[in-house]
Amino acid sequence: MIINPSTLTSGIKVIPSDSINIPGPQLKFSGVTTADLASKLQDTSAPLRGGFQQTLEASPNSNQVETQGIQTGDVVYNTSVLRPGVAIVTAIDSNNTLSLSADIFVNATTTRDGYAIYEGNGINVNAAWGWQLKNPQAIGITTNNTAAFNNSAGVTVAYDVATSTYIGDATFQLVVVGNIVTSITTTATGTLQEVDPVGKTVNFTAAAINAAIGAGTGVGNVTATITAADFTYIAPPAELGPSNSYQLYVGGAGGDLYVTTNMGDELFIESVPVGTVLPVVVVRVNVGAAAAAGNGNTNTLTTATEIVALT
């Protein structure tokens, strides 16, 4: 299906996501956060504008909806320039607080982030899905500069978040033989993640290894790289009805786009010029990933910017 450009009457900014379809496009609620809570959106001023909870009219019309409110499955945008992000509403905590599928509001300063809430588009968020490391699972070591560590038959070591590309919460055990790290194995799978871990790295610093083993003077870091054999994948649930269809306008830097079409096909479109309206109907713009050994050196990374979905 091709949408005639002359019929395009609505649009929404696109924040790429590997799991969340382009929402809306009609805006349901917007504002500025008033607190930084993990995987939450809190806006204490929201009740002044109707709030997040559905309300009913007073008697004798008590069965009629007065304020629609926000529903589970709606999509939240972090609209800040510095920290754009997207998440799904998983619970309505109160009239001013929502639980989210991801921690997209992480600005721990007095300058809070703006948000916008839209109706979700074609996914059942009540079913768990995603990637999860196996347990126990030996993760292949790809870089090893360790030396002079105390030997250990196995000790849990925290990986270095700052230098690792893996973002999950699995835990790992390191074995030291001959004063060097010889293996890295999971000890807990962690929660399901909505980001493909293939090619992601887990780095352990000398300081963390020494702290875990105790009284050590070891040096050097060790890094493991996750492959497809290291995790299990639970597919997304079936979509609820047809998804809204969009055509994309690239308004910023031209570049590549990794999209999911309205027929469910994944398509990588390279070198899209700025100012282009693509003649392809899509439901999602994926983040994708740069070419790496863990993904067969296949590039699917979206690099185009200031993308607007038109319908």
PyMOL commands that set and color helices and strands:
alter all, ss='L'
color gray80, all
select helices_A, chain A and resi 5-7+46-49+206-213+228-230+293-295
alter helices_A, ss='H'
color red, helices_A
select strands_A, chain A and resi 11-13+27-32+40-42+55-56+65-67+75-78+85-92+97-100+114-118+130-133+141-144+152-157+171-177+180-188+201-204+222-225+231-234+247-250+255-261+266-272+282-286+307-310
alter strands_A, ss='S'
color yellow, strands_A
deselect
rebuild
show_as cartoon
